[in-house]
Amino acid sequence: MLNATLKSSISRLWDKFWSGGISNPLTAIEQISYLLFMKRLDEMDIKKRQDAEFTGELYKSIFSGKIKFQEKDEEVDKAILRWSYFKQMEGGEMLIHIQTKVFPFLKTIGKEESPFARHMGNAVFIISKPSLLVEAVNIIDEIFEEISKQESNGQGFQDTQGDVYEYLLSELKSAGKLGQFRTPRHIIQLICELVNPKLGDTICDPACGTGGFLLGAYQHIITAHTSKEHRQADENGLVRGRLGDKLTDERQWTHLKEKTFFGYDTDESMVRIGLMNLMMHGISNPNIEQKDTLSKKYDEDNFYDCIIANPPFKGSIDKGDINESLLLNTTKTELLFINRIIKSLKIGGRAGVIVPDGVLFGSSNAHKQARKMLLNDCELQGVISMPSGVFKPYAGVSTAILIFVKGGETEKVWFYDMQSDGYTLDDKRSKINGGGDLSDIVEKWKTRKDQKENKLNSKFFYVEKKEIEEADCDLSINHYKVSDHEEVVYEDPKVILGKIETLEQEIIAGLSDLKNL
């Protein structure tokens, strides 16, 4: 968790960009990301060099040698591209140095055909005020200095650095034009607990945004491979481990960081931010691409072991652009993504998807067909209903989590009525005592097959597939949940009237006393 000093520094950084004329949150995050990435490169290079000196291994710095910039036909030593070198410059000189040398160098980082190198090709460094740049560089230095202090107290540097980036992203408080927005971190954690992505899985988010779900899956796998003594429950009651000490083979780490995570998004700025988010958390080669997974350009069918996603709710796509393999006759993205996810999974592949409540009970043919796909082409295992404030301040829409496996047969569906996610359901979303239902959902999910009683008036229960089909495949929990009605016994009207008369007499007596005074 971030301390108050780090949170204050990040808030100041935001304020500087706002007052410096960069008020679009997405643009500001992108520019801050570039600066953080420059700082991170220098920090990581120094650490690797120190480790190599300690072990006696050879290490070639990414800042060793020279680089030639084609536009100016200029060759310079890479050493002058370090953060620790240019941060000492005067503002105007630093700005020109970053614009003409450091930023072009940043675009060359990574393998030539890596997603990062490709998507950085169109990136632009738009900070134009020397004063803003100097202030931003100084604050980022403060942030990294504070991270180093936390590291000396036992907190992993990379973990805190990742938390800083997550907190930075939390300032994206408005939904995008297609209805996309950041999923709260604890909801991502919950879905990862339910779907259980594993080492060796190919894991995808077909509408990945800032990469939160892919990062959640990575952290879930690291937790699974962390010794029990190094795990602990977080503020939401969910267990987390950051060490990954059971991953002892370097090949496992390489596979996890380079061949496990795949993400797609239509917005190139989001793709760049998502790439940097995962790289800031230590995933060296994330596979995130700019692509519309509902369009004809996408063809990754029967490919993934695990898909976790929160697709855009209120978007629509031009009918002529929809992939021919998608069978639903609709342009609504929330329905098309269900179709897309089912097709993209391997047989036996698992999915955890957030949908708006309308998907659960909508009466159109496309809504009904989507639910039949879930029941007949998959084993629909669970529907977790969430309260309407979970996605505030972005939106107040009620949502649910669908958990399903491609193939197999649905026999019965497990429902859970989440009353609280551990936060207030207003725009502030403040933490509340008690932690909400998240840990209970995980516990009940893992023991659901041993559930002996099935009470339709409790928070969780099973519904047989036949009953769901008879209800027009309705998947809303309120259709099946039974409310307890306690009969209220009232006193005899004569007794009530007598009490009222007594109260009136007392009032009259009191008024009389006041008059005498």
Secondary structure, 3 states (H helix, E strand, C coil): CCCHHHHHHHHHHHHHHHHCCCCCHHHHHHHHHHHHHHHHHHHHHHHHHHHHHHHCCCCCCCCCCEEEECCCCEEEEHHHHCHHHHCCCCHHHHHHHHHHHHHHHHCCCCCCCCHHHHHHCCCCCCCCCHHHHHHHHHHHHHHHHHHHHHHHCCCCHHHHHHHHHHHHHCCCCCCCCCCCCCCCHHHHHHHHHHHCCCCCCCEEECCCCCCHHHHHHHHHHHHHCCCHHHCEECCCCCEECCCCCCCCCHHHHHHHHHCCEEEEECCHHHHHHHHHHHHHCCCCCCEEEECCCCECCCCCCCCEEEEEECCCCCCECCHHHECCCCCCCCCEHHHHHHHHHHHHEEEEEEEEEEEECHHHHCCCHHHHHHHHHHHHCEEEEEEEEECCCCCCCCCCCCEEEEEEEECCCCCEEEEEECCCCCECCCCCCCECCCCCCHHHHHHHHHCHHHCCCCCCCCCEEEEEHHHHHHCCCCCCHHHCCCCCCCCCCCCCHHHHHHHHHHHHHHHHHHHHHHHHC
